[in-house]
Amino acid sequence: MKDYATSGLRAALASLVRHRNAKSLAQYLDKHRQAIDKELQQTVLADIPAFTDSGNPEVQPQLARHGAQHTAEIIRLLNGGSLQDFDFVREHAERRAEQRFPLEATLHAYRCGHKIYLRWLRVALAEALPDADSSQRPMAEIADFTMEYTDTISTVATGHYLSRVRLLADVAGDERAELVSILLDGYDESDGRVANVLRRAGYLDGRKAFCVALAQSVDPSEMLNPARARRMADAIDKTLQDAPGCRHIDLRNNRVIMIFADARRASGWTTEKSSLAKRLVPKLMMVGNAALIGISNDVPSTSKVPAAYREALLALEMADVGNRVISFADLPLQRLMVRFAAEQLQPVLPAWANTLQAADKNGLLIETLRAYAEADMNALKAAELLRIHPNTIYARFQRIEDITGLLPKTFNDLNELLIAADCQTMRV
């Protein structure tokens, strides 16, 4: 243990045990040990809800044992015992970290113990030294000792708790990364080690459906900061606590990757559930305005997860601030065709495509074409969607016709204009 953690306690203890009444204090505490331990347990349970709210059956028995350990340690120190490494505090803190029990509750319990031990020691001193005047200095030394003792055990507990949490997080992070690599990169089904990893994650049940979602910040540069990217992953994980089935969330290629699994049906005789991807959309819509998200279709096995990942990636590419959560199932076939063929179409686009793009600096001409298509080629409905006068629609159409020679009011020309615009967007 570091000297700075115990220097104050060492000095306070040395000052206290110089007096003849130190052993009397130890004898008094030993005599009332059961009463002290009982009061400590009852006070902590009454004052700190975390101990009674916990569903872990080990929490309260461990609290009782740990309280008794402190009583025994204080008695040992007052009897002239040397200051040691508080291994029992280290073990308790590490166990609490493994149980994910809140550190602040443990530290609050130590503060409760400080008050109780201080009161019992004052009573013990009053019996040992009935003369109030002569007991003023020992009273101050008792107060110093109990305060330094509480500070020391709090320091020890905090250090070991946080170290254990970091270790557990590193192990969990390694396991997450391994599982993500297995699922996304593909695997040899004859590999027994891989099968064990998937089995531990609950991914080998033949009745499960899987889907993949990808998320990134509206500002992609945010994802280059590891701390910010991890905060986004943690925030998404918290938002999805009530999501159906199980989930696996990690970071990969500067994106948050989410792999979901849920039973398609309870058994071979029951009706298949609705699409897992569709059930996840409302949950993912709650993530927040700072994230863009793409979701794949359902796939029936872990071997198909790489294909689901590619679908989620395509959906994510189509997401924007106007449509933050995009499902692959909802992508129009034309947009998918353009996405796959955009690179091959670039060299053969007509000359007017670049001219139209250069002339449409504010994007209003292409926006008008899209609104017209969305309104089933009804100019009045398109004007309503854009909140402009119908005559403005016709004026923009005339401008487009002057540039391209095509008639936006006809189906074939409108379709060609939109395909060219989508190809230009893909290139950007």
Buried (B, 14 or more C-beta within 10 A) or exposed (E): BEEEBBEBBBEBBEBBBEBEBBBBBBBBBBEBBEEBBBBBBEBBBEEBEBBEEBEEEEBBEBBBEBBBBBBBBBBBBBBEBEBEEBEBBBEBBBBBBEEEBBBEBBBBBBEBBBBBBBEBBBBBBBEBBEEEEEBEEBBEBBBBBBBBBBBBBBBBBBBBBEBBBEEBEEEEEEBBEBBBBBBBEEBEEEEEEBBEBBEEBEBBEEBBBBBBBBBBBBEEEBBEEEEBBBEBBEBBBEBBEEBBBEBBBBBBEBBBBBBBBBBBEEEEEEEEBEBBBBBBBEBBEEBEEBBBBBBBBBBEEBEBBBEBBEBBBBBBBBBEEEEBBBBBBBBEEEBEEBBEEBEEBEEEBEEBBEEBBEBBEEEBBBBBBBBBBEBEBEBEBBBEBBEBEBEBBBEBBEBBBEBBEBBBBEEEBBEBBBBBBBBBBBEE
